[in-house]
Amino acid sequence: MRRLISSIILFCAVTFSASAQFTQNNNITGGPPGQNVQTGVNPESDVLADTTSGFSMKAMVRGLLRKQPLKTSYALASNAMLPGVMQIYNKDYWKLPIIYGGIGSGIYFGIQNNRQYLDTGNSDYAKISALCFAGAAAVYWGTLLDGVIRFPTDDKPDPAKAAIYSALLPGLGQAYNGDWWHIPIWYGGLMVCAYTFHFNDMQYKRFRYIYNLASNQSSGYIGHINASQAKVYRDLYRRYRDYSIVATVVVYALNVIDANVFAHMSDFNVNDDLSLNVKPALIEPLDGKFLASSSPVSYGLQMKLTF
């Protein structure tokens, strides 16, 4: 027991000692004996770390009030929560009646026609109701897109804008970046995913129907596929249909990532000039205290690699 207590006390003493070393001032004595070197963050550095994490409602509101810079992502979020906010921010006041008139009328007539469908059972009212709701959704989508397009940014192209464009309409971010040859690739991938979903869903419904008939003895089913075989094919095509949905989500996400990454790389040097330049140079020390001789400079070679 004494050994255990002594070990715990020793461990705590070492821990507190180590903690004290790391919580001292940034001015730490180090380097060669007799030399004082100041370590820590360079006070002259103009690089500031972004310590914000997650979504900040306060930052978004202050940005909309123009008391601090507004991020592109906050511009989209604010317009999504309250349509028309970014149109006010961008001083496009004439668009507000179009936005609220389009969304309001679409929802109103959609509800009215849905009530008519429930009262009469006429499928035409259901179709009109669906079209009205779709029109309201289209106006809302256009409001988001217009707010981001009109939002002023310093970066050309802006990675956040490129990602939002491709999220709202696949391929639009690539067009914004000038990468037109990417667009057929992503639309081709989405079309393949849509076709596989349609085919597998059709086969799933086919074998589900056969299984329901074959498993019901009173149905008079005389097909060459029995219930157990139909069940295997039904589950197989249902799984393939689910895989095609996952593939569609993956292709859509990669389309957004592609737009964002290539916007970041828009200023990347892709020059074909591959060269190595070596020339004599004078090397000045960062601190004269560390010089081994009285000479203030040293002689060496300077290499410059271009790729």
C-alpha positions in Angstrom: 0.0 0.0 0.0 2.9 2.4 0.8 4.4 1.7 -2.5 1.1 2.4 -4.3 0.6 5.7 -2.4 4.2 6.8 -3.1 3.8 6.0 -6.8 0.6 8.1 -7.0 2.3 11.1 -5.2 5.3 10.8 -7.5 3.1 10.7 -10.6 1.1 13.7 -9.6 4.2 15.7 -8.8 5.7 15.0 -12.2 2.4 15.8 -13.9 2.0 19.2 -12.1 5.6 20.0 -12.9 5.2 19.3 -16.6 2.0 21.3 -16.6 3.8 24.3 -15.1 6.4 24.2 -17.8 3.8 24.4 -20.5 1.7 27.1 -18.9 4.5 29.6 -18.5 5.1 32.7 -20.5 6.0 32.4 -24.2 9.4 33.8 -23.5 11.3 30.6 -22.9 15.0 30.4 -22.5 16.5 28.0 -25.1 19.2 27.6 -27.7 22.9 27.3 -27.1 24.2 28.0 -23.5 24.3 31.7 -22.7 21.9 32.6 -25.5 18.3 33.8 -25.0 15.9 32.9 -27.8 12.3 34.1 -27.8 10.0 31.4 -28.9 6.2 31.3 -29.5 4.1 33.2 -31.9 5.8 36.0 -33.9 4.1 39.2 -32.7 4.8 40.7 -36.2 3.0 37.9 -38.0 -0.2 38.9 -39.7 -1.6 35.4 -40.0 -4.6 35.0 -37.8 -6.1 31.6 -36.9 -9.8 31.0 -37.5 -11.0 29.8 -34.2 -14.7 29.9 -35.1 -16.4 26.5 -35.2 -19.8 25.6 -36.5 -22.7 28.0 -37.3 -22.9 31.3 -35.6 -26.3 33.1 -35.7 -24.7 36.2 -34.3 -22.1 36.4 -37.0 -24.7 35.9 -39.7 -26.9 38.7 -38.3 -23.9 41.1 -37.9 -22.9 40.3 -41.5 -26.4 41.0 -42.8 -26.3 44.4 -40.9 -22.9 45.0 -42.6 -21.1 45.3 -39.3 -18.7 42.5 -40.3 -17.9 40.6 -43.5 -20.7 38.1 -44.5 -19.6 34.7 -45.5 -21.1 33.1 -48.6 -22.4 30.2 -46.7 -24.2 32.5 -44.2 -25.7 34.3 -47.2 -27.2 31.1 -48.4 -28.4 30.1 -44.9 -30.1 33.4 -44.2 -31.9 33.3 -47.5 -33.0 29.7 -46.9 -34.4 30.6 -43.5 -36.1 33.8 -44.7 -36.5 34.1 -48.5 -35.8 37.6 -49.7 -33.2 38.5 -47.1 -30.3 38.4 -49.6 -32.3 40.3 -52.1 -32.6 43.1 -49.5 -28.9 42.8 -48.7 -28.1 43.1 -52.4 -30.6 46.0 -52.8 -32.7 44.2 -55.3 -36.0 45.3 -53.7 -38.0 44.9 -56.8 -37.6 41.1 -56.6 -39.4 40.8 -53.3 -43.0 41.0 -54.7 -42.1 38.3 -57.3 -40.6 36.1 -54.6 -43.4 36.3 -52.1 -46.1 36.4 -54.7 -44.8 33.3 -56.4 -44.3 31.3 -53.3 -47.5 32.5 -51.7 -49.7 31.9 -54.7 -48.2 28.5 -55.3 -48.9 27.3 -51.8 -52.4 28.9 -51.7 -53.6 27.3 -55.0 -51.9 24.1 -54.1 -53.8 23.8 -50.9 -57.1 24.8 -52.5 -56.8 22.2 -55.3 -55.8 19.5 -52.8 -59.0 20.2 -50.9 -60.9 19.9 -54.1 -59.3 16.6 -54.8 -60.1 15.3 -51.3 -63.7 16.4 -51.7 -64.4 15.2 -55.3 -61.7 12.5 -55.8 -60.9 14.0 -59.2 -57.3 13.3 -60.1 -57.0 16.4 -62.2 -57.1 18.5 -59.0 -54.3 16.4 -57.5 -52.2 17.1 -60.6 -52.9 20.8 -60.4 -52.1 20.9 -56.7 -48.7 19.1 -57.3 -47.9 21.6 -60.1 -48.7 24.6 -57.8 -46.5 23.2 -55.0 -43.7 22.5 -57.5 -44.0 26.1 -58.8 -43.6 27.5 -55.2 -40.6 25.3 -54.7 -39.1 26.5 -58.0 -39.5 30.1 -57.0 -37.9 29.3 -53.6 -35.0 27.6 -55.4 -34.6 30.5 -57.7 -34.5 32.9 -54.7 -31.6 30.9 -53.2 -29.7 30.9 -56.5 -30.3 34.5 -57.2 -29.1 35.6 -53.7 -25.8 33.7 -54.1 -25.2 35.0 -57.7 -25.7 38.6 -56.7 -23.7 38.3 -53.5 -20.4 40.2 -53.9 -17.2 38.3 -53.2 -13.5 39.2 -53.6 -12.3 35.8 -54.8 -12.7 35.0 -58.5 -13.8 32.3 -58.6 -15.1 31.9 -55.0 -14.9 28.3 -53.8 -17.9 28.7 -51.6 -20.0 30.0 -54.5 -18.8 27.2 -56.8 -19.9 24.6 -54.2 -23.3 26.2 -53.7 -23.9 26.5 -57.4 -23.2 22.8 -57.9 -25.3 22.0 -54.9 -28.3 23.9 -56.3 -27.8 22.8 -59.9 -25.2 20.1 -60.7 -22.7 21.4 -63.2 -23.3 25.1 -62.5 -20.3 25.3 -60.3 -18.1 23.8 -63.0 -19.5 26.4 -65.5 -18.7 29.1 -62.9 -15.1 27.9 -62.7 -14.8 27.6 -66.5 -14.4 23.8 -66.4 -17.0 23.1 -69.0 -15.6 19.7 -69.9 -16.5 18.5 -66.4 -20.2 19.0 -66.9 -20.9 16.1 -69.3 -19.0 13.7 -66.9 -21.2 14.6 -64.0 -24.5 14.6 -65.9 -23.5 11.3 -67.6 -22.9 9.8 -64.1 -26.3 11.1 -62.8 -28.0 9.8 -65.9 -26.5 6.3 -65.4 -27.6 6.4 -61.8 -31.1 7.4 -62.8 -31.3 4.7 -65.4 -30.1 2.0 -63.0 -32.6 3.1 -60.4 -35.5 3.0 -62.9 -34.5 -0.4 -64.2 -34.0 -2.0 -60.8 -37.2 -0.4 -59.4 -39.1 -1.8 -62.4 -37.7 -5.2 -61.9 -38.3 -5.1 -58.2 -42.0 -4.2 -58.7 -42.3 -6.9 -61.3 -41.0 -9.7 -59.1 -42.9 -8.4 -56.1 -46.1 -8.7 -58.1 -45.2 -12.2 -59.1 -44.3 -13.2 -55.5 -47.7 -11.9 -54.3 -49.5 -14.0 -56.9 -47.4 -17.1 -56.5 -47.6 -17.1 -52.7 -51.5 -16.8 -52.9 -52.8 -20.2 -53.8 -56.3 -18.9 -54.6 -54.9 -16.5 -57.3 -54.7 -19.2 -60.0 -51.1 -18.3 -60.8 -49.5 -20.7 -63.3 -46.2 -19.0 -64.2 -42.8 -20.8 -64.4 -41.3 -18.8 -61.5 -42.4 -20.0 -58.1 -42.8 -18.0 -54.9 -39.3 -18.7 -53.5 -37.6 -17.7 -56.8 -39.6 -14.6 -57.1 -38.7 -13.7 -53.5 -35.0 -14.0 -54.3 -35.2 -11.8 -57.4 -37.5 -9.3 -55.6 -34.9 -8.8 -52.7 -32.0 -8.7 -55.2 -33.4 -5.9 -57.3 -34.6 -4.0 -54.3 -31.0 -4.1 -53.0 -29.7 -3.0 -56.4 -32.2 -0.2 -56.4 -31.0 1.0 -53.0 -27.4 0.8 -54.3 -28.3 3.1 -57.2 -29.8 5.7 -54.8 -26.5 5.6 -52.8 -24.5 6.0 -56.0 -26.6 9.0 -57.0 -25.9 10.7 -53.7 -22.2 9.9 -54.1 -22.0 11.3 -57.6 -24.0 14.4 -56.5 -21.6 15.0 -53.6 -18.5 14.5 -55.7 -19.9 17.1 -58.2 -20.1 19.6 -55.3 -16.6 18.7 -54.1 -15.2 18.9 -57.6 -16.5 22.5 -58.0 -15.1 23.6 -54.7 -11.7 22.0 -55.2 -11.1 23.3 -58.7 -12.2 26.8 -57.6 -9.5 26.6 -54.9 -7.0 25.5 -57.6 -7.9 28.2 -60.1 -4.7 30.1 -59.3 -2.5 27.1 -59.2 0.5 27.4 -61.6 0.2 24.7 -64.3 2.9 26.2 -66.5 4.8 23.6 -68.6 8.1 25.3 -67.6 10.0 22.7 -65.6 13.4 24.1 -64.7 16.1 24.1 -61.9 18.0 27.3 -61.5 21.2 27.2 -59.4 23.3 30.3 -58.7 25.7 31.7 -56.1 24.2 33.6 -53.2 25.1 35.4 -50.0 23.4 33.9 -46.9 22.7 36.3 -44.1 22.0 34.8 -40.7 18.7 35.4 -38.8 20.6 36.3 -35.7 24.2 37.5 -35.5 24.6 35.9 -32.1 24.9 32.5 -33.6 27.8 33.3 -36.0 30.8 31.1 -35.6 33.1 33.7 -37.1 33.3 37.5 -37.3 32.1 37.5 -41.0 28.5 38.9 -41.2 27.6 36.8 -44.2 28.3 33.3 -45.6 28.6 32.1 -49.2 26.5 29.4 -50.7 24.2 28.3 -53.5 20.6 29.3 -54.2 18.3 26.8 -56.0 15.0 27.7 -57.6 12.8 24.9 -58.8 9.9 25.7 -61.2 7.2 23.1 -61.8 
